[in-house]
């Protein structure tokens, strides 16, 4: 039996930087919550079980990098509340394979067979999907239902925070969030989505973008002891 979405949100342990936007959103978010709970009662499999994990594992004061995804994986056992990440033991999705490929090309880090990016989340990488839930076998099932108002509020909160951050915007969907990042003191990097459909295409191929090295250099220049590691 799936836990009702409202109960999941109520017990989330968020720092004040993320909790305040959630509290402001909840009144307008009730129709979304009720709609998803109705789908749960109808037998739909709603993923992930912990849709706020990215916010729980990466508090705002610790956030140094923001990587935006679109919506969670819709296959069984894949989604875990962290964009692009899958639990240990799951087969690597194609986009994550390309992320590892670019890490190796850019910084010489050997690709991992493990697709769980929890180490990144706990180090300060906010792995945020702009829609927080999906239904089994239906990509984008909950896109446009209302999650975007909440995740946009979190992006804005991260942008207002003065601690140095790097926003990695991969693909058109993520790049649409640039409107919240104008005149911010942060580094904003854009490239194609790492999906095999676009990773090597012009005008801004993901493979070869150098974002990981640029982020590392920029953060270190601002006094942040940053390094990328898969463990």
PyMOL commands that place a pseudoatom at each C-alpha (Angstrom):
pseudoatom trace, name=CA, resn=UNK, resi=1, chain=A, elem=C, hetatm=0, pos=[0.000, 0.000, 0.000]
pseudoatom trace, name=CA, resn=UNK, resi=2, chain=A, elem=C, hetatm=0, pos=[1.356, 3.393, -0.995]
pseudoatom trace, name=CA, resn=UNK, resi=3, chain=A, elem=C, hetatm=0, pos=[1.545, 6.098, 1.637]
pseudoatom trace, name=CA, resn=UNK, resi=4, chain=A, elem=C, hetatm=0, pos=[-0.728, 9.038, 0.726]
pseudoatom trace, name=CA, resn=UNK, resi=5, chain=A, elem=C, hetatm=0, pos=[1.197, 11.934, -0.751]
pseudoatom trace, name=CA, resn=UNK, resi=6, chain=A, elem=C, hetatm=0, pos=[-0.070, 14.411, 1.839]
pseudoatom trace, name=CA, resn=UNK, resi=7, chain=A, elem=C, hetatm=0, pos=[1.314, 12.280, 4.659]
pseudoatom trace, name=CA, resn=UNK, resi=8, chain=A, elem=C, hetatm=0, pos=[4.679, 12.006, 2.893]
pseudoatom trace, name=CA, resn=UNK, resi=9, chain=A, elem=C, hetatm=0, pos=[4.941, 15.777, 2.541]
pseudoatom trace, name=CA, resn=UNK, resi=10, chain=A, elem=C, hetatm=0, pos=[3.860, 16.374, 6.143]
pseudoatom trace, name=CA, resn=UNK, resi=11, chain=A, elem=C, hetatm=0, pos=[6.638, 14.253, 7.626]
pseudoatom trace, name=CA, resn=UNK, resi=12, chain=A, elem=C, hetatm=0, pos=[9.443, 15.587, 5.399]
pseudoatom trace, name=CA, resn=UNK, resi=13, chain=A, elem=C, hetatm=0, pos=[12.403, 16.926, 7.385]
pseudoatom trace, name=CA, resn=UNK, resi=14, chain=A, elem=C, hetatm=0, pos=[13.446, 20.123, 5.578]
pseudoatom trace, name=CA, resn=UNK, resi=15, chain=A, elem=C, hetatm=0, pos=[15.648, 22.980, 6.724]
pseudoatom trace, name=CA, resn=UNK, resi=16, chain=A, elem=C, hetatm=0, pos=[13.963, 26.379, 6.946]
pseudoatom trace, name=CA, resn=UNK, resi=17, chain=A, elem=C, hetatm=0, pos=[15.312, 27.482, 3.566]
pseudoatom trace, name=CA, resn=UNK, resi=18, chain=A, elem=C, hetatm=0, pos=[13.287, 24.767, 1.812]
pseudoatom trace, name=CA, resn=UNK, resi=19, chain=A, elem=C, hetatm=0, pos=[10.471, 24.427, 4.366]
pseudoatom trace, name=CA, resn=UNK, resi=20, chain=A, elem=C, hetatm=0, pos=[9.277, 28.027, 4.011]
pseudoatom trace, name=CA, resn=UNK, resi=21, chain=A, elem=C, hetatm=0, pos=[8.519, 27.783, 0.258]
pseudoatom trace, name=CA, resn=UNK, resi=22, chain=A, elem=C, hetatm=0, pos=[6.780, 24.451, 0.873]
pseudoatom trace, name=CA, resn=UNK, resi=23, chain=A, elem=C, hetatm=0, pos=[4.578, 25.972, 3.580]
pseudoatom trace, name=CA, resn=UNK, resi=24, chain=A, elem=C, hetatm=0, pos=[3.632, 28.888, 1.310]
pseudoatom trace, name=CA, resn=UNK, resi=25, chain=A, elem=C, hetatm=0, pos=[2.812, 26.502, -1.542]
pseudoatom trace, name=CA, resn=UNK, resi=26, chain=A, elem=C, hetatm=0, pos=[0.697, 24.012, 0.403]
pseudoatom trace, name=CA, resn=UNK, resi=27, chain=A, elem=C, hetatm=0, pos=[-2.621, 25.917, 0.230]
pseudoatom trace, name=CA, resn=UNK, resi=28, chain=A, elem=C, hetatm=0, pos=[-2.430, 26.221, -3.559]
pseudoatom trace, name=CA, resn=UNK, resi=29, chain=A, elem=C, hetatm=0, pos=[-0.958, 22.730, -3.795]
pseudoatom trace, name=CA, resn=UNK, resi=30, chain=A, elem=C, hetatm=0, pos=[-3.942, 20.973, -2.199]
pseudoatom trace, name=CA, resn=UNK, resi=31, chain=A, elem=C, hetatm=0, pos=[-5.649, 20.250, -5.556]
pseudoatom trace, name=CA, resn=UNK, resi=32, chain=A, elem=C, hetatm=0, pos=[-2.437, 18.591, -6.781]
pseudoatom trace, name=CA, resn=UNK, resi=33, chain=A, elem=C, hetatm=0, pos=[-2.105, 16.535, -3.608]
pseudoatom trace, name=CA, resn=UNK, resi=34, chain=A, elem=C, hetatm=0, pos=[-5.748, 15.428, -3.798]
pseudoatom trace, name=CA, resn=UNK, resi=35, chain=A, elem=C, hetatm=0, pos=[-5.426, 14.587, -7.485]
pseudoatom trace, name=CA, resn=UNK, resi=36, chain=A, elem=C, hetatm=0, pos=[-2.384, 12.405, -6.906]
pseudoatom trace, name=CA, resn=UNK, resi=37, chain=A, elem=C, hetatm=0, pos=[-3.922, 10.721, -3.873]
pseudoatom trace, name=CA, resn=UNK, resi=38, chain=A, elem=C, hetatm=0, pos=[-6.965, 9.916, -6.005]
pseudoatom trace, name=CA, resn=UNK, resi=39, chain=A, elem=C, hetatm=0, pos=[-4.649, 8.265, -8.522]
pseudoatom trace, name=CA, resn=UNK, resi=40, chain=A, elem=C, hetatm=0, pos=[-3.032, 6.301, -5.689]
pseudoatom trace, name=CA, resn=UNK, resi=41, chain=A, elem=C, hetatm=0, pos=[-6.417, 5.077, -4.464]
pseudoatom trace, name=CA, resn=UNK, resi=42, chain=A, elem=C, hetatm=0, pos=[-7.274, 4.057, -8.031]
pseudoatom trace, name=CA, resn=UNK, resi=43, chain=A, elem=C, hetatm=0, pos=[-4.238, 1.782, -8.065]
pseudoatom trace, name=CA, resn=UNK, resi=44, chain=A, elem=C, hetatm=0, pos=[-1.748, 3.926, -9.975]
pseudoatom trace, name=CA, resn=UNK, resi=45, chain=A, elem=C, hetatm=0, pos=[1.873, 3.401, -8.970]
pseudoatom trace, name=CA, resn=UNK, resi=46, chain=A, elem=C, hetatm=0, pos=[3.230, 6.827, -8.054]
pseudoatom trace, name=CA, resn=UNK, resi=47, chain=A, elem=C, hetatm=0, pos=[7.006, 7.238, -7.932]
pseudoatom trace, name=CA, resn=UNK, resi=48, chain=A, elem=C, hetatm=0, pos=[9.138, 7.999, -5.971]
pseudoatom trace, name=CA, resn=UNK, resi=49, chain=A, elem=C, hetatm=0, pos=[8.168, 7.039, -2.438]
pseudoatom trace, name=CA, resn=UNK, resi=50, chain=A, elem=C, hetatm=0, pos=[10.212, 9.992, -1.119]
pseudoatom trace, name=CA, resn=UNK, resi=51, chain=A, elem=C, hetatm=0, pos=[9.633, 12.876, -3.537]
pseudoatom trace, name=CA, resn=UNK, resi=52, chain=A, elem=C, hetatm=0, pos=[11.381, 15.433, -1.285]
pseudoatom trace, name=CA, resn=UNK, resi=53, chain=A, elem=C, hetatm=0, pos=[14.580, 13.453, -0.798]
pseudoatom trace, name=CA, resn=UNK, resi=54, chain=A, elem=C, hetatm=0, pos=[16.717, 15.947, -2.755]
pseudoatom trace, name=CA, resn=UNK, resi=55, chain=A, elem=C, hetatm=0, pos=[15.659, 18.746, -0.392]
pseudoatom trace, name=CA, resn=UNK, resi=56, chain=A, elem=C, hetatm=0, pos=[16.109, 16.593, 2.711]
pseudoatom trace, name=CA, resn=UNK, resi=57, chain=A, elem=C, hetatm=0, pos=[19.604, 15.482, 1.747]
pseudoatom trace, name=CA, resn=UNK, resi=58, chain=A, elem=C, hetatm=0, pos=[20.850, 18.864, 0.505]
pseudoatom trace, name=CA, resn=UNK, resi=59, chain=A, elem=C, hetatm=0, pos=[19.850, 21.677, 2.895]
pseudoatom trace, name=CA, resn=UNK, resi=60, chain=A, elem=C, hetatm=0, pos=[19.964, 25.174, 1.444]
pseudoatom trace, name=CA, resn=UNK, resi=61, chain=A, elem=C, hetatm=0, pos=[23.000, 26.291, 3.508]
pseudoatom trace, name=CA, resn=UNK, resi=62, chain=A, elem=C, hetatm=0, pos=[24.970, 23.319, 2.145]
pseudoatom trace, name=CA, resn=UNK, resi=63, chain=A, elem=C, hetatm=0, pos=[23.869, 23.713, -1.491]
pseudoatom trace, name=CA, resn=UNK, resi=64, chain=A, elem=C, hetatm=0, pos=[26.725, 24.502, -3.883]
pseudoatom trace, name=CA, resn=UNK, resi=65, chain=A, elem=C, hetatm=0, pos=[25.506, 22.993, -7.183]
pseudoatom trace, name=CA, resn=UNK, resi=66, chain=A, elem=C, hetatm=0, pos=[21.990, 22.706, -8.615]
pseudoatom trace, name=CA, resn=UNK, resi=67, chain=A, elem=C, hetatm=0, pos=[21.331, 20.097, -11.311]
pseudoatom trace, name=CA, resn=UNK, resi=68, chain=A, elem=C, hetatm=0, pos=[17.787, 20.256, -12.665]
pseudoatom trace, name=CA, resn=UNK, resi=69, chain=A, elem=C, hetatm=0, pos=[15.966, 17.263, -14.072]
pseudoatom trace, name=CA, resn=UNK, resi=70, chain=A, elem=C, hetatm=0, pos=[12.485, 17.221, -15.573]
pseudoatom trace, name=CA, resn=UNK, resi=71, chain=A, elem=C, hetatm=0, pos=[10.521, 14.444, -13.867]
pseudoatom trace, name=CA, resn=UNK, resi=72, chain=A, elem=C, hetatm=0, pos=[11.349, 11.188, -12.077]
pseudoatom trace, name=CA, resn=UNK, resi=73, chain=A, elem=C, hetatm=0, pos=[12.116, 7.917, -13.822]
pseudoatom trace, name=CA, resn=UNK, resi=74, chain=A, elem=C, hetatm=0, pos=[8.925, 5.963, -14.453]
pseudoatom trace, name=CA, resn=UNK, resi=75, chain=A, elem=C, hetatm=0, pos=[10.293, 2.396, -14.412]
pseudoatom trace, name=CA, resn=UNK, resi=76, chain=A, elem=C, hetatm=0, pos=[9.946, 0.072, -11.405]
pseudoatom trace, name=CA, resn=UNK, resi=77, chain=A, elem=C, hetatm=0, pos=[12.604, 0.660, -8.752]
pseudoatom trace, name=CA, resn=UNK, resi=78, chain=A, elem=C, hetatm=0, pos=[14.304, 3.536, -10.580]
pseudoatom trace, name=CA, resn=UNK, resi=79, chain=A, elem=C, hetatm=0, pos=[13.060, 6.824, -9.099]
pseudoatom trace, name=CA, resn=UNK, resi=80, chain=A, elem=C, hetatm=0, pos=[14.460, 7.754, -5.706]
pseudoatom trace, name=CA, resn=UNK, resi=81, chain=A, elem=C, hetatm=0, pos=[13.812, 11.488, -5.416]
pseudoatom trace, name=CA, resn=UNK, resi=82, chain=A, elem=C, hetatm=0, pos=[17.169, 12.604, -6.841]
pseudoatom trace, name=CA, resn=UNK, resi=83, chain=A, elem=C, hetatm=0, pos=[17.337, 13.783, -10.454]
pseudoatom trace, name=CA, resn=UNK, resi=84, chain=A, elem=C, hetatm=0, pos=[19.295, 11.470, -12.786]
pseudoatom trace, name=CA, resn=UNK, resi=85, chain=A, elem=C, hetatm=0, pos=[20.045, 9.078, -9.881]
pseudoatom trace, name=CA, resn=UNK, resi=86, chain=A, elem=C, hetatm=0, pos=[18.907, 5.461, -9.510]
pseudoatom trace, name=CA, resn=UNK, resi=87, chain=A, elem=C, hetatm=0, pos=[19.320, 3.124, -6.529]
pseudoatom trace, name=CA, resn=UNK, resi=88, chain=A, elem=C, hetatm=0, pos=[22.407, 0.967, -6.312]
pseudoatom trace, name=CA, resn=UNK, resi=89, chain=A, elem=C, hetatm=0, pos=[21.935, -2.229, -8.314]
pseudoatom trace, name=CA, resn=UNK, resi=90, chain=A, elem=C, hetatm=0, pos=[19.727, -0.613, -10.949]
pseudoatom trace, name=CA, resn=UNK, resi=91, chain=A, elem=C, hetatm=0, pos=[20.931, -0.508, -14.537]
pseudoatom trace, name=CA, resn=UNK, resi=92, chain=A, elem=C, hetatm=0, pos=[22.403, 2.885, -15.449]
pseudoatom trace, name=CA, resn=UNK, resi=93, chain=A, elem=C, hetatm=0, pos=[19.955, 5.004, -17.481]
pseudoatom trace, name=CA, resn=UNK, resi=94, chain=A, elem=C, hetatm=0, pos=[21.368, 6.383, -20.760]
pseudoatom trace, name=CA, resn=UNK, resi=95, chain=A, elem=C, hetatm=0, pos=[21.474, 10.012, -19.564]
pseudoatom trace, name=CA, resn=UNK, resi=96, chain=A, elem=C, hetatm=0, pos=[23.431, 9.036, -16.454]
pseudoatom trace, name=CA, resn=UNK, resi=97, chain=A, elem=C, hetatm=0, pos=[25.867, 7.051, -18.591]
pseudoatom trace, name=CA, resn=UNK, resi=98, chain=A, elem=C, hetatm=0, pos=[26.546, 10.235, -20.543]
pseudoatom trace, name=CA, resn=UNK, resi=99, chain=A, elem=C, hetatm=0, pos=[26.985, 12.224, -17.328]
pseudoatom trace, name=CA, resn=UNK, resi=100, chain=A, elem=C, hetatm=0, pos=[29.635, 9.730, -16.249]
pseudoatom trace, name=CA, resn=UNK, resi=101, chain=A, elem=C, hetatm=0, pos=[31.183, 9.871, -19.718]
pseudoatom trace, name=CA, resn=UNK, resi=102, chain=A, elem=C, hetatm=0, pos=[31.528, 13.664, -19.514]
pseudoatom trace, name=CA, resn=UNK, resi=103, chain=A, elem=C, hetatm=0, pos=[32.951, 13.448, -15.993]
pseudoatom trace, name=CA, resn=UNK, resi=104, chain=A, elem=C, hetatm=0, pos=[35.637, 11.121, -17.306]
pseudoatom trace, name=CA, resn=UNK, resi=105, chain=A, elem=C, hetatm=0, pos=[36.369, 13.279, -20.359]
pseudoatom trace, name=CA, resn=UNK, resi=106, chain=A, elem=C, hetatm=0, pos=[36.447, 16.496, -18.313]
pseudoatom trace, name=CA, resn=UNK, resi=107, chain=A, elem=C, hetatm=0, pos=[38.108, 15.465, -15.060]
pseudoatom trace, name=CA, resn=UNK, resi=108, chain=A, elem=C, hetatm=0, pos=[39.433, 11.956, -15.624]
pseudoatom trace, name=CA, resn=UNK, resi=109, chain=A, elem=C, hetatm=0, pos=[37.028, 10.319, -13.158]
pseudoatom trace, name=CA, resn=UNK, resi=110, chain=A, elem=C, hetatm=0, pos=[36.491, 6.678, -14.005]
pseudoatom trace, name=CA, resn=UNK, resi=111, chain=A, elem=C, hetatm=0, pos=[32.809, 5.868, -14.645]
pseudoatom trace, name=CA, resn=UNK, resi=112, chain=A, elem=C, hetatm=0, pos=[30.990, 4.047, -11.879]
pseudoatom trace, name=CA, resn=UNK, resi=113, chain=A, elem=C, hetatm=0, pos=[28.766, 1.005, -12.263]
pseudoatom trace, name=CA, resn=UNK, resi=114, chain=A, elem=C, hetatm=0, pos=[26.651, 2.452, -9.434]
pseudoatom trace, name=CA, resn=UNK, resi=115, chain=A, elem=C, hetatm=0, pos=[23.968, 4.952, -10.444]
pseudoatom trace, name=CA, resn=UNK, resi=116, chain=A, elem=C, hetatm=0, pos=[23.162, 6.198, -6.939]
pseudoatom trace, name=CA, resn=UNK, resi=117, chain=A, elem=C, hetatm=0, pos=[24.167, 9.870, -6.605]
pseudoatom trace, name=CA, resn=UNK, resi=118, chain=A, elem=C, hetatm=0, pos=[23.563, 10.132, -2.880]
pseudoatom trace, name=CA, resn=UNK, resi=119, chain=A, elem=C, hetatm=0, pos=[27.198, 11.104, -2.293]
pseudoatom trace, name=CA, resn=UNK, resi=120, chain=A, elem=C, hetatm=0, pos=[26.667, 14.160, -4.477]
pseudoatom trace, name=CA, resn=UNK, resi=121, chain=A, elem=C, hetatm=0, pos=[23.450, 15.105, -2.694]
pseudoatom trace, name=CA, resn=UNK, resi=122, chain=A, elem=C, hetatm=0, pos=[25.092, 14.888, 0.723]
pseudoatom trace, name=CA, resn=UNK, resi=123, chain=A, elem=C, hetatm=0, pos=[28.090, 16.909, -0.526]
pseudoatom trace, name=CA, resn=UNK, resi=124, chain=A, elem=C, hetatm=0, pos=[25.939, 19.812, -1.677]
pseudoatom trace, name=CA, resn=UNK, resi=125, chain=A, elem=C, hetatm=0, pos=[24.517, 18.965, -5.119]
pseudoatom trace, name=CA, resn=UNK, resi=126, chain=A, elem=C, hetatm=0, pos=[20.778, 19.635, -5.231]
pseudoatom trace, name=CA, resn=UNK, resi=127, chain=A, elem=C, hetatm=0, pos=[19.433, 16.996, -7.624]
pseudoatom trace, name=CA, resn=UNK, resi=128, chain=A, elem=C, hetatm=0, pos=[15.999, 18.522, -8.200]
pseudoatom trace, name=CA, resn=UNK, resi=129, chain=A, elem=C, hetatm=0, pos=[13.338, 17.406, -10.642]
pseudoatom trace, name=CA, resn=UNK, resi=130, chain=A, elem=C, hetatm=0, pos=[10.897, 20.161, -11.605]
pseudoatom trace, name=CA, resn=UNK, resi=131, chain=A, elem=C, hetatm=0, pos=[7.969, 17.716, -11.314]
pseudoatom trace, name=CA, resn=UNK, resi=132, chain=A, elem=C, hetatm=0, pos=[8.355, 15.622, -8.181]
pseudoatom trace, name=CA, resn=UNK, resi=133, chain=A, elem=C, hetatm=0, pos=[6.198, 12.596, -9.020]
pseudoatom trace, name=CA, resn=UNK, resi=134, chain=A, elem=C, hetatm=0, pos=[5.325, 10.402, -11.973]
pseudoatom trace, name=CA, resn=UNK, resi=135, chain=A, elem=C, hetatm=0, pos=[3.215, 7.308, -12.614]
pseudoatom trace, name=CA, resn=UNK, resi=136, chain=A, elem=C, hetatm=0, pos=[4.604, 3.919, -13.488]
pseudoatom trace, name=CA, resn=UNK, resi=137, chain=A, elem=C, hetatm=0, pos=[5.187, 3.567, -17.215]
pseudoatom trace, name=CA, resn=UNK, resi=138, chain=A, elem=C, hetatm=0, pos=[3.993, 7.100, -18.003]
pseudoatom trace, name=CA, resn=UNK, resi=139, chain=A, elem=C, hetatm=0, pos=[6.799, 9.608, -18.492]
pseudoatom trace, name=CA, resn=UNK, resi=140, chain=A, elem=C, hetatm=0, pos=[5.716, 13.135, -17.643]
pseudoatom trace, name=CA, resn=UNK, resi=141, chain=A, elem=C, hetatm=0, pos=[2.431, 11.956, -16.145]
pseudoatom trace, name=CA, resn=UNK, resi=142, chain=A, elem=C, hetatm=0, pos=[2.347, 14.694, -13.489]
pseudoatom trace, name=CA, resn=UNK, resi=143, chain=A, elem=C, hetatm=0, pos=[4.114, 17.455, -15.424]
pseudoatom trace, name=CA, resn=UNK, resi=144, chain=A, elem=C, hetatm=0, pos=[1.984, 20.574, -15.472]
pseudoatom trace, name=CA, resn=UNK, resi=145, chain=A, elem=C, hetatm=0, pos=[-0.129, 19.432, -12.520]
pseudoatom trace, name=CA, resn=UNK, resi=146, chain=A, elem=C, hetatm=0, pos=[1.273, 22.090, -10.178]
pseudoatom trace, name=CA, resn=UNK, resi=147, chain=A, elem=C, hetatm=0, pos=[4.618, 20.854, -8.888]
pseudoatom trace, name=CA, resn=UNK, resi=148, chain=A, elem=C, hetatm=0, pos=[6.383, 23.499, -10.959]
pseudoatom trace, name=CA, resn=UNK, resi=149, chain=A, elem=C, hetatm=0, pos=[5.144, 26.359, -8.756]
pseudoatom trace, name=CA, resn=UNK, resi=150, chain=A, elem=C, hetatm=0, pos=[6.841, 24.703, -5.776]
pseudoatom trace, name=CA, resn=UNK, resi=151, chain=A, elem=C, hetatm=0, pos=[10.066, 23.724, -7.494]
pseudoatom trace, name=CA, resn=UNK, resi=152, chain=A, elem=C, hetatm=0, pos=[10.336, 27.192, -9.078]
pseudoatom trace, name=CA, resn=UNK, resi=153, chain=A, elem=C, hetatm=0, pos=[10.031, 28.649, -5.562]
pseudoatom trace, name=CA, resn=UNK, resi=154, chain=A, elem=C, hetatm=0, pos=[12.923, 26.466, -4.411]
pseudoatom trace, name=CA, resn=UNK, resi=155, chain=A, elem=C, hetatm=0, pos=[15.025, 27.527, -7.413]
pseudoatom trace, name=CA, resn=UNK, resi=156, chain=A, elem=C, hetatm=0, pos=[14.314, 31.142, -6.535]
pseudoatom trace, name=CA, resn=UNK, resi=157, chain=A, elem=C, hetatm=0, pos=[15.261, 30.507, -2.900]
pseudoatom trace, name=CA, resn=UNK, resi=158, chain=A, elem=C, hetatm=0, pos=[18.568, 29.015, -4.015]
pseudoatom trace, name=CA, resn=UNK, resi=159, chain=A, elem=C, hetatm=0, pos=[19.187, 31.968, -6.337]
pseudoatom trace, name=CA, resn=UNK, resi=160, chain=A, elem=C, hetatm=0, pos=[18.509, 34.512, -3.555]
pseudoatom trace, name=CA, resn=UNK, resi=161, chain=A, elem=C, hetatm=0, pos=[20.912, 32.792, -1.185]
pseudoatom trace, name=CA, resn=UNK, resi=162, chain=A, elem=C, hetatm=0, pos=[24.276, 34.545, -1.474]
pseudoatom trace, name=CA, resn=UNK, resi=163, chain=A, elem=C, hetatm=0, pos=[26.500, 31.510, -0.884]
pseudoatom trace, name=CA, resn=UNK, resi=164, chain=A, elem=C, hetatm=0, pos=[28.211, 30.674, -4.197]
pseudoatom trace, name=CA, resn=UNK, resi=165, chain=A, elem=C, hetatm=0, pos=[26.367, 28.148, -6.324]
pseudoatom trace, name=CA, resn=UNK, resi=166, chain=A, elem=C, hetatm=0, pos=[26.610, 26.688, -9.803]
pseudoatom trace, name=CA, resn=UNK, resi=167, chain=A, elem=C, hetatm=0, pos=[23.374, 26.064, -11.699]
pseudoatom trace, name=CA, resn=UNK, resi=168, chain=A, elem=C, hetatm=0, pos=[23.734, 23.388, -14.381]
pseudoatom trace, name=CA, resn=UNK, resi=169, chain=A, elem=C, hetatm=0, pos=[20.898, 23.734, -16.887]
pseudoatom trace, name=CA, resn=UNK, resi=170, chain=A, elem=C, hetatm=0, pos=[20.859, 20.796, -19.285]
pseudoatom trace, name=CA, resn=UNK, resi=171, chain=A, elem=C, hetatm=0, pos=[18.228, 20.890, -22.000]
pseudoatom trace, name=CA, resn=UNK, resi=172, chain=A, elem=C, hetatm=0, pos=[15.459, 23.315, -22.901]
pseudoatom trace, name=CA, resn=UNK, resi=173, chain=A, elem=C, hetatm=0, pos=[13.277, 22.438, -19.935]
pseudoatom trace, name=CA, resn=UNK, resi=174, chain=A, elem=C, hetatm=0, pos=[15.986, 23.281, -17.401]
pseudoatom trace, name=CA, resn=UNK, resi=175, chain=A, elem=C, hetatm=0, pos=[17.112, 26.352, -19.357]
pseudoatom trace, name=CA, resn=UNK, resi=176, chain=A, elem=C, hetatm=0, pos=[13.588, 27.771, -19.105]
pseudoatom trace, name=CA, resn=UNK, resi=177, chain=A, elem=C, hetatm=0, pos=[14.423, 28.363, -15.425]
pseudoatom trace, name=CA, resn=UNK, resi=178, chain=A, elem=C, hetatm=0, pos=[17.032, 31.001, -16.330]
pseudoatom trace, name=CA, resn=UNK, resi=179, chain=A, elem=C, hetatm=0, pos=[14.368, 33.619, -15.697]
pseudoatom trace, name=CA, resn=UNK, resi=180, chain=A, elem=C, hetatm=0, pos=[14.863, 33.033, -11.972]
pseudoatom trace, name=CA, resn=UNK, resi=181, chain=A, elem=C, hetatm=0, pos=[18.638, 33.443, -12.252]
pseudoatom trace, name=CA, resn=UNK, resi=182, chain=A, elem=C, hetatm=0, pos=[19.048, 36.837, -13.908]
pseudoatom trace, name=CA, resn=UNK, resi=183, chain=A, elem=C, hetatm=0, pos=[21.328, 39.236, -12.000]
pseudoatom trace, name=CA, resn=UNK, resi=184, chain=A, elem=C, hetatm=0, pos=[22.251, 36.499, -9.545]
pseudoatom trace, name=CA, resn=UNK, resi=185, chain=A, elem=C, hetatm=0, pos=[25.823, 36.203, -8.216]
pseudoatom trace, name=CA, resn=UNK, resi=186, chain=A, elem=C, hetatm=0, pos=[25.965, 32.541, -9.203]
pseudoatom trace, name=CA, resn=UNK, resi=187, chain=A, elem=C, hetatm=0, pos=[27.481, 30.698, -12.154]
pseudoatom trace, name=CA, resn=UNK, resi=188, chain=A, elem=C, hetatm=0, pos=[24.894, 29.508, -14.684]
pseudoatom trace, name=CA, resn=UNK, resi=189, chain=A, elem=C, hetatm=0, pos=[25.995, 26.841, -17.180]
pseudoatom trace, name=CA, resn=UNK, resi=190, chain=A, elem=C, hetatm=0, pos=[23.849, 25.665, -20.101]
pseudoatom trace, name=CA, resn=UNK, resi=191, chain=A, elem=C, hetatm=0, pos=[24.162, 22.740, -22.498]
pseudoatom trace, name=CA, resn=UNK, resi=192, chain=A, elem=C, hetatm=0, pos=[22.018, 20.166, -24.248]
pseudoatom trace, name=CA, resn=UNK, resi=193, chain=A, elem=C, hetatm=0, pos=[20.365, 17.466, -22.182]
pseudoatom trace, name=CA, resn=UNK, resi=194, chain=A, elem=C, hetatm=0, pos=[22.608, 14.408, -21.578]
pseudoatom trace, name=CA, resn=UNK, resi=195, chain=A, elem=C, hetatm=0, pos=[20.058, 12.143, -23.253]
pseudoatom trace, name=CA, resn=UNK, resi=196, chain=A, elem=C, hetatm=0, pos=[21.538, 10.182, -26.190]
pseudoatom trace, name=CA, resn=UNK, resi=197, chain=A, elem=C, hetatm=0, pos=[19.056, 12.046, -28.414]
pseudoatom trace, name=CA, resn=UNK, resi=198, chain=A, elem=C, hetatm=0, pos=[20.787, 15.371, -27.777]
pseudoatom trace, name=CA, resn=UNK, resi=199, chain=A, elem=C, hetatm=0, pos=[24.070, 14.868, -25.937]
pseudoatom trace, name=CA, resn=UNK, resi=200, chain=A, elem=C, hetatm=0, pos=[26.240, 15.211, -29.039]
pseudoatom trace, name=CA, resn=UNK, resi=201, chain=A, elem=C, hetatm=0, pos=[24.125, 17.610, -31.078]
pseudoatom trace, name=CA, resn=UNK, resi=202, chain=A, elem=C, hetatm=0, pos=[24.891, 21.276, -31.766]
pseudoatom trace, name=CA, resn=UNK, resi=203, chain=A, elem=C, hetatm=0, pos=[24.670, 24.060, -30.831]
pseudoatom trace, name=CA, resn=UNK, resi=204, chain=A, elem=C, hetatm=0, pos=[25.671, 23.152, -27.240]
pseudoatom trace, name=CA, resn=UNK, resi=205, chain=A, elem=C, hetatm=0, pos=[26.530, 19.433, -26.995]
pseudoatom trace, name=CA, resn=UNK, resi=206, chain=A, elem=C, hetatm=0, pos=[26.534, 18.007, -23.492]
pseudoatom trace, name=CA, resn=UNK, resi=207, chain=A, elem=C, hetatm=0, pos=[29.526, 15.808, -24.279]
pseudoatom trace, name=CA, resn=UNK, resi=208, chain=A, elem=C, hetatm=0, pos=[32.408, 18.241, -24.264]
pseudoatom trace, name=CA, resn=UNK, resi=209, chain=A, elem=C, hetatm=0, pos=[30.621, 20.994, -22.305]
pseudoatom trace, name=CA, resn=UNK, resi=210, chain=A, elem=C, hetatm=0, pos=[33.209, 20.962, -19.510]
pseudoatom trace, name=CA, resn=UNK, resi=211, chain=A, elem=C, hetatm=0, pos=[30.665, 21.901, -16.863]
pseudoatom trace, name=CA, resn=UNK, resi=212, chain=A, elem=C, hetatm=0, pos=[32.163, 19.784, -14.104]
pseudoatom trace, name=CA, resn=UNK, resi=213, chain=A, elem=C, hetatm=0, pos=[35.598, 21.327, -14.429]
pseudoatom trace, name=CA, resn=UNK, resi=214, chain=A, elem=C, hetatm=0, pos=[34.175, 24.843, -14.762]
pseudoatom trace, name=CA, resn=UNK, resi=215, chain=A, elem=C, hetatm=0, pos=[32.087, 24.384, -11.638]
pseudoatom trace, name=CA, resn=UNK, resi=216, chain=A, elem=C, hetatm=0, pos=[35.026, 23.043, -9.659]
pseudoatom trace, name=CA, resn=UNK, resi=217, chain=A, elem=C, hetatm=0, pos=[37.323, 25.897, -10.713]
pseudoatom trace, name=CA, resn=UNK, resi=218, chain=A, elem=C, hetatm=0, pos=[34.704, 28.599, -10.065]
pseudoatom trace, name=CA, resn=UNK, resi=219, chain=A, elem=C, hetatm=0, pos=[33.771, 27.285, -6.611]
pseudoatom trace, name=CA, resn=UNK, resi=220, chain=A, elem=C, hetatm=0, pos=[37.389, 26.886, -5.530]
pseudoatom trace, name=CA, resn=UNK, resi=221, chain=A, elem=C, hetatm=0, pos=[38.104, 30.470, -6.628]
pseudoatom trace, name=CA, resn=UNK, resi=222, chain=A, elem=C, hetatm=0, pos=[35.413, 31.544, -4.155]
pseudoatom trace, name=CA, resn=UNK, resi=223, chain=A, elem=C, hetatm=0, pos=[36.830, 29.634, -1.246]
pseudoatom trace, name=CA, resn=UNK, resi=224, chain=A, elem=C, hetatm=0, pos=[34.744, 26.475, -1.550]
pseudoatom trace, name=CA, resn=UNK, resi=225, chain=A, elem=C, hetatm=0, pos=[36.807, 23.297, -1.204]
pseudoatom trace, name=CA, resn=UNK, resi=226, chain=A, elem=C, hetatm=0, pos=[34.968, 21.540, -4.017]
pseudoatom trace, name=CA, resn=UNK, resi=227, chain=A, elem=C, hetatm=0, pos=[35.789, 18.340, -5.862]
pseudoatom trace, name=CA, resn=UNK, resi=228, chain=A, elem=C, hetatm=0, pos=[33.703, 15.898, -7.846]
pseudoatom trace, name=CA, resn=UNK, resi=229, chain=A, elem=C, hetatm=0, pos=[33.737, 12.295, -6.722]
pseudoatom trace, name=CA, resn=UNK, resi=230, chain=A, elem=C, hetatm=0, pos=[31.420, 9.340, -7.250]
pseudoatom trace, name=CA, resn=UNK, resi=231, chain=A, elem=C, hetatm=0, pos=[31.997, 7.941, -3.757]
for i in range(1, 231): cmd.bond("trace and resi %d" % i, "trace and resi %d" % (i + 1))
show_as sticks, trace
zoom trace
